[in-house]
Amino acid sequence: MMKYITGLLFIVLLHISWDSNAVILNETLKLYRPNNTNIQYAGRIDFSNPLKPRMWAPGVYIKARFKGKKCELLINDEVLYGKTYNYLEIAVDNNAPYRVQTTGKTNVLTVAEGLADGEHTIVICKDTESQIGYIDFVGIRCVQLLPLPEQPTRKVEYIGDSITSGAGMDQSTTPCGKGEWYDQHNAYMSYGARTSRNLNAQWQLTSVSGIGLVHSCCNMDITMPRVFDKVYLRNDSLAWDFKRYQPDVVTVCLGQNDGVQDSVLFCDTYVNFIAALRQKYPAADIVCLSSPMADEKLTPVLQRYLTAVTAYANTSGDKKVFKYFFSRRYYQGCGAHPDMKEHEFIADELTAYLKQLKGW
C-alpha cells in the first residue's frame, strides 16, 4: 500500500512539475525593439532615435501581431510639468478597446494577459495630445512577434482642435469636472479615427485643443497655420516630412475657437491655409468641415465662411476643395464637447460623405 501511495505521489508531483514548466515556457517573453520590421507605425513620429521613436500628437498609433497569451509594452513618458501622465488606448483583436495611463517616466505595461493561445493583433494609440507631453516607445515583450498584413492603402488626415483630438469625450473613469482636464481624452475613439476604421483607412490627427485659424483660445500664442507642418504640434522647430504620409483626403475642422471673426480676415486666412495644404498635398481632396459643437450663433456664420472659401478655391481652379456641414450640434461631453456616443454619430456622418466623395 505504501509503495502504491508513494508511486501515486510521484506521478502527481511529476504532473505538477511538468505543468509548471509548461506555463513558464508559454509565458517566457522576448523583448522586441522598436526598429523591428514587424512593427507598424502611423502618425507624426520623430524617428531620429530609431530605438526610441517619440510621439506627441493625439491618435498616433502602433500595430503589432504576436503569438502567445501575454503582451507587455515598454513606454517612457516625458511627465510634462513633473505631474502630467499620458493615456494610451489598447485594442487587442476584436475585443473592446480600453485605456491605460502611464505612472512614471519609465513604464512596463501589461496590456494583454490570459489570451487564448495563438496569434493576436494589438493596436497602441496615444489618446492624449501634444500639450500632455511626449511618449517614447521602447519596445514590446511577447513570446514571438509576427509579420502584419500591409497597412490600408487609403489615408485620411484630420486637421482640427479639441474636438478632433477627442478631448472631453470619455467619462468612463473620470466624470466631467473631476481629475485633470486631459482625463477625458480619447483620440482612438474620436470621430476621425472612427471614420478611418469605418473606411479601412489609415488616420492622422493634426489637432491641438484650443487652436484656431486666426485666433486660439486660452492665451495660446499659436494658430494652426503656424504649426501644422511640425511633429510636435505646438511651437517646436522639428519639421514634419510630408513625404511620409500623403493622404487621399484632408479634412479641416477649425473655427470653433475663432468664434465670429472679421469675415475678410477669416476667409483670406482660410484660403491661404488651403493653398499651403495644396502645396504639401497636390493630389488630396480637401474637405472643409463645420464645427460639430458650434452653437446656433456660430454655426450659420461658419457655414457662410466655408461656402465662400470653397467657392473661391473652386473658381480659382482647385476643384478638389469641398465643404461638409454636420446635420446638428453635438455637445453632451465635458465643456460642451461631443461625448463618446456623439463622436460615433459624427463619424457615421463623415463616413457616409467620404464614401460618396471617394467612391469607397
NORCOR-V605935 format. One record per residue. RES is the residue in three letters. OMEGA is omega in radians with two decimals (* if undefined). NEAR is the number of other C-alpha atoms within 12 Angstrom. Layout:
res:RES omega:OMEGA near:NEAR
res:RES omega:OMEGA near:NEAR
//
This chain:
res:MET omega:-3.14 near:7
res:MET omega:3.11 near:8
res:LYS omega:-3.13 near:9
res:TYR omega:3.14 near:10
res:ILE omega:3.14 near:11
res:THR omega:3.13 near:12
res:GLY omega:3.13 near:13
res:LEU omega:3.11 near:14
res:LEU omega:3.12 near:14
res:PHE omega:3.14 near:14
res:ILE omega:3.13 near:14
res:VAL omega:3.13 near:14
res:LEU omega:3.11 near:14
res:LEU omega:-3.13 near:14
res:HIS omega:3.11 near:14
res:ILE omega:-3.14 near:14
res:SER omega:-3.14 near:14
res:TRP omega:3.13 near:14
res:ASP omega:3.13 near:14
res:SER omega:3.12 near:14
res:ASN omega:-3.14 near:14
res:ALA omega:3.12 near:13
res:VAL omega:3.14 near:18
res:ILE omega:-3.12 near:16
res:LEU omega:-3.11 near:16
res:ASN omega:-3.05 near:25
res:GLU omega:3.05 near:25
res:THR omega:-3.04 near:20
res:LEU omega:3.12 near:26
res:LYS omega:3.13 near:22
res:LEU omega:3.06 near:22
res:TYR omega:-3.07 near:28
res:ARG omega:-3.09 near:26
res:PRO omega:3.14 near:30
res:ASN omega:3.08 near:21
res:ASN omega:-3.04 near:25
res:THR omega:3.10 near:18
res:ASN omega:3.12 near:25
res:ILE omega:3.14 near:32
res:GLN omega:-3.13 near:31
res:TYR omega:3.05 near:36
res:ALA omega:3.14 near:37
res:GLY omega:-3.12 near:42
res:ARG omega:-3.05 near:40
res:ILE omega:3.07 near:41
res:ASP omega:-3.11 near:29
res:PHE omega:-3.12 near:24
res:SER omega:2.94 near:16
res:ASN omega:-3.04 near:16
res:PRO omega:3.10 near:19
res:LEU omega:3.07 near:21
res:LYS omega:3.10 near:25
res:PRO omega:-3.00 near:35
res:ARG omega:-3.09 near:34
res:MET omega:3.11 near:45
res:TRP omega:-2.90 near:43
res:ALA omega:3.05 near:49
res:PRO omega:3.05 near:55
res:GLY omega:3.03 near:49
res:VAL omega:-3.08 near:47
res:TYR omega:-3.10 near:38
res:ILE omega:3.11 near:40
res:LYS omega:3.08 near:38
res:ALA omega:3.09 near:42
res:ARG omega:-3.03 near:35
res:PHE omega:3.10 near:36
res:LYS omega:3.09 near:30
res:GLY omega:-3.06 near:31
res:LYS omega:-2.98 near:30
res:LYS omega:3.12 near:36
res:CYS omega:3.10 near:42
res:GLU omega:3.10 near:34
res:LEU omega:3.02 near:36
res:LEU omega:-3.04 near:31
res:ILE omega:2.95 near:40
res:ASN omega:3.13 near:30
res:ASP omega:3.10 near:36
res:GLU omega:-3.01 near:28
res:VAL omega:-3.11 near:26
res:LEU omega:-3.10 near:20
res:TYR omega:3.13 near:13
res:GLY omega:-3.07 near:13
res:LYS omega:-3.00 near:16
res:THR omega:-3.08 near:28
res:TYR omega:-3.09 near:36
res:ASN omega:2.96 near:45
res:TYR omega:3.03 near:44
res:LEU omega:3.02 near:46
res:GLU omega:-3.12 near:36
res:ILE omega:3.08 near:37
res:ALA omega:-3.13 near:29
res:VAL omega:-3.14 near:31
res:ASP omega:3.13 near:21
res:ASN omega:3.12 near:12
res:ASN omega:3.14 near:14
res:ALA omega:3.10 near:14
res:PRO omega:3.12 near:23
res:TYR omega:-3.12 near:28
res:ARG omega:2.95 near:33
res:VAL omega:3.14 near:31
res:GLN omega:3.05 near:36
res:THR omega:-3.10 near:34
res:THR omega:-3.12 near:21
res:GLY omega:3.13 near:22
res:LYS omega:3.05 near:26
res:THR omega:-3.04 near:22
res:ASN omega:2.93 near:28
res:VAL omega:-3.02 near:24
res:LEU omega:3.00 near:30
res:THR omega:-3.01 near:22
res:VAL omega:3.06 near:33
res:ALA omega:-3.10 near:33
res:GLU omega:3.13 near:21
res:GLY omega:3.12 near:17
res:LEU omega:3.00 near:23
res:ALA omega:3.14 near:16
res:ASP omega:-3.11 near:19
res:GLY omega:-3.07 near:20
res:GLU omega:-3.09 near:24
res:HIS omega:3.07 near:32
res:THR omega:-3.14 near:35
res:ILE omega:3.01 near:37
res:VAL omega:3.11 near:38
res:ILE omega:-3.05 near:44
res:CYS omega:3.06 near:45
res:LYS omega:-3.09 near:52
res:ASP omega:-3.08 near:49
res:THR omega:-2.93 near:51
res:GLU omega:-2.96 near:48
res:SER omega:-3.11 near:46
res:GLN omega:-3.14 near:36
res:ILE omega:3.12 near:39
res:GLY omega:-3.12 near:33
res:TYR omega:2.88 near:40
res:ILE omega:2.98 near:44
res:ASP omega:3.02 near:35
res:PHE omega:-3.03 near:43
res:VAL omega:3.10 near:33
res:GLY omega:3.13 near:35
res:ILE omega:3.10 near:41
res:ARG omega:3.09 near:33
res:CYS omega:3.13 near:37
res:VAL omega:3.13 near:27
res:GLN omega:3.07 near:30
res:LEU omega:-3.03 near:34
res:LEU omega:3.09 near:25
res:PRO omega:3.08 near:20
res:LEU omega:2.93 near:24
res:PRO omega:3.11 near:14
res:GLU omega:3.07 near:18
res:GLN omega:3.05 near:21
res:PRO omega:-3.12 near:20
res:THR omega:3.11 near:18
res:ARG omega:-3.12 near:29
res:LYS omega:3.08 near:35
res:VAL omega:3.01 near:41
res:GLU omega:-3.10 near:41
res:TYR omega:3.14 near:46
res:ILE omega:-3.11 near:47
res:GLY omega:-3.05 near:47
res:ASP omega:-3.08 near:46
res:SER omega:3.13 near:51
res:ILE omega:3.14 near:56
res:THR omega:3.13 near:53
res:SER omega:-3.09 near:49
res:GLY omega:-3.14 near:49
res:ALA omega:3.01 near:46
res:GLY omega:-3.00 near:43
res:MET omega:-2.97 near:42
res:ASP omega:3.14 near:37
res:GLN omega:-3.05 near:29
res:SER omega:3.14 near:19
res:THR omega:-3.08 near:20
res:THR omega:-3.14 near:19
res:PRO omega:3.11 near:21
res:CYS omega:3.12 near:25
res:GLY omega:3.13 near:16
res:LYS omega:3.09 near:15
res:GLY omega:3.12 near:15
res:GLU omega:-3.05 near:23
res:TRP omega:-3.10 near:27
res:TYR omega:-3.10 near:39
res:ASP omega:3.11 near:34
res:GLN omega:3.11 near:42
res:HIS omega:3.03 near:52
res:ASN omega:-3.10 near:47
res:ALA omega:-3.10 near:53
res:TYR omega:-3.12 near:47
res:MET omega:3.12 near:48
res:SER omega:-3.03 near:48
res:TYR omega:-3.11 near:45
res:GLY omega:3.13 near:50
res:ALA omega:3.11 near:45
res:ARG omega:3.14 near:36
res:THR omega:-3.14 near:38
res:SER omega:3.10 near:39
res:ARG omega:3.06 near:26
res:ASN omega:-3.05 near:27
res:LEU omega:-3.03 near:30
res:ASN omega:-3.11 near:21
res:ALA omega:2.97 near:28
res:GLN omega:3.08 near:37
res:TRP omega:3.02 near:46
res:GLN omega:3.13 near:48
res:LEU omega:3.09 near:55
res:THR omega:-2.94 near:47
res:SER omega:-3.14 near:49
res:VAL omega:3.09 near:48
res:SER omega:3.08 near:43
res:GLY omega:-3.03 near:35
res:ILE omega:3.09 near:40
res:GLY omega:3.12 near:41
res:LEU omega:3.10 near:41
res:VAL omega:-3.12 near:34
res:HIS omega:3.08 near:29
res:SER omega:-3.12 near:28
res:CYS omega:2.87 near:22
res:CYS omega:3.11 near:15
res:ASN omega:3.07 near:13
res:MET omega:-3.10 near:21
res:ASP omega:3.13 near:18
res:ILE omega:2.96 near:24
res:THR omega:-3.07 near:35
res:MET omega:3.12 near:40
res:PRO omega:-3.13 near:33
res:ARG omega:-2.98 near:27
res:VAL omega:-3.03 near:31
res:PHE omega:-3.13 near:41
res:ASP omega:-3.11 near:30
res:LYS omega:3.03 near:29
res:VAL omega:3.06 near:36
res:TYR omega:-2.94 near:35
res:LEU omega:3.04 near:40
res:ARG omega:3.14 near:33
res:ASN omega:-3.11 near:22
res:ASP omega:-3.12 near:18
res:SER omega:-3.10 near:14
res:LEU omega:-3.05 near:22
res:ALA omega:3.06 near:22
res:TRP omega:3.10 near:26
res:ASP omega:-3.05 near:19
res:PHE omega:3.08 near:23
res:LYS omega:-3.10 near:14
res:ARG omega:-3.08 near:20
res:TYR omega:3.10 near:27
res:GLN omega:-3.05 near:28
res:PRO omega:2.99 near:34
res:ASP omega:-3.12 near:33
res:VAL omega:2.97 near:42
res:VAL omega:3.03 near:40
res:THR omega:3.14 near:44
res:VAL omega:-3.13 near:43
res:CYS omega:-3.11 near:46
res:LEU omega:3.11 near:49
res:GLY omega:-3.14 near:46
res:GLN omega:-3.12 near:38
res:ASN omega:3.06 near:32
res:ASP omega:-3.03 near:34
res:GLY omega:3.12 near:30
res:VAL omega:-3.08 near:28
res:GLN omega:2.94 near:24
res:ASP omega:-2.99 near:16
res:SER omega:-3.14 near:24
res:VAL omega:3.13 near:16
res:LEU omega:-3.09 near:18
res:PHE omega:-3.07 near:28
res:CYS omega:3.09 near:33
res:ASP omega:3.13 near:23
res:THR omega:3.13 near:29
res:TYR omega:3.12 near:37
res:VAL omega:3.12 near:34
res:ASN omega:3.11 near:23
res:PHE omega:3.07 near:32
res:ILE omega:3.11 near:39
res:ALA omega:3.10 near:26
res:ALA omega:3.09 near:20
res:LEU omega:-3.12 near:34
res:ARG omega:3.10 near:28
res:GLN omega:-3.13 near:18
res:LYS omega:-3.04 near:23
res:TYR omega:-3.04 near:28
res:PRO omega:-3.05 near:23
res:ALA omega:-3.01 near:18
res:ALA omega:2.88 near:29
res:ASP omega:3.12 near:32
res:ILE omega:-3.08 near:43
res:VAL omega:3.12 near:38
res:CYS omega:-3.06 near:41
res:LEU omega:2.93 near:42
res:SER omega:3.11 near:37
res:SER omega:-3.10 near:45
res:PRO omega:3.10 near:41
res:MET omega:-3.11 near:40
res:ALA omega:-3.11 near:33
res:ASP omega:-3.04 near:22
res:GLU omega:3.09 near:17
res:LYS omega:-3.05 near:15
res:LEU omega:-3.04 near:24
res:THR omega:-3.13 near:28
res:PRO omega:3.10 near:22
res:VAL omega:3.12 near:27
res:LEU omega:3.13 near:39
res:GLN omega:3.09 near:32
res:ARG omega:3.13 near:26
res:TYR omega:-3.07 near:35
res:LEU omega:3.07 near:36
res:THR omega:3.14 near:27
res:ALA omega:-3.09 near:25
res:VAL omega:-3.11 near:35
res:THR omega:3.11 near:35
res:ALA omega:3.12 near:22
res:TYR omega:3.14 near:24
res:ALA omega:-3.12 near:29
res:ASN omega:-3.12 near:21
res:THR omega:3.09 near:13
res:SER omega:3.04 near:15
res:GLY omega:3.12 near:13
res:ASP omega:-3.08 near:24
res:LYS omega:-3.10 near:20
res:LYS omega:3.04 near:31
res:VAL omega:-3.04 near:38
res:PHE omega:3.06 near:32
res:LYS omega:3.02 near:34
res:TYR omega:3.13 near:31
res:PHE omega:3.12 near:31
res:PHE omega:-2.95 near:30
res:SER omega:-3.11 near:21
res:ARG omega:3.13 near:20
res:ARG omega:3.11 near:27
res:TYR omega:-2.98 near:32
res:TYR omega:-3.05 near:26
res:GLN omega:3.13 near:21
res:GLY omega:-3.11 near:30
res:CYS omega:3.13 near:30
res:GLY omega:3.14 near:21
res:ALA omega:3.01 near:23
res:HIS omega:2.99 near:38
res:PRO omega:3.08 near:39
res:ASP omega:-3.05 near:38
res:MET omega:-3.11 near:32
res:LYS omega:-3.13 near:23
res:GLU omega:3.04 near:31
res:HIS omega:3.07 near:40
res:GLU omega:3.12 near:27
res:PHE omega:3.11 near:27
res:ILE omega:3.13 near:39
res:ALA omega:3.12 near:34
res:ASP omega:3.09 near:26
res:GLU omega:-3.07 near:26
res:LEU omega:3.09 near:39
res:THR omega:-3.13 near:33
res:ALA omega:3.14 near:21
res:TYR omega:-3.10 near:27
res:LEU omega:3.05 near:34
res:LYS omega:3.14 near:21
res:GLN omega:-3.11 near:13
res:LEU omega:-3.02 near:21
res:LYS omega:-3.06 near:22
res:GLY omega:-3.14 near:12
res:TRP omega:* near:19
//
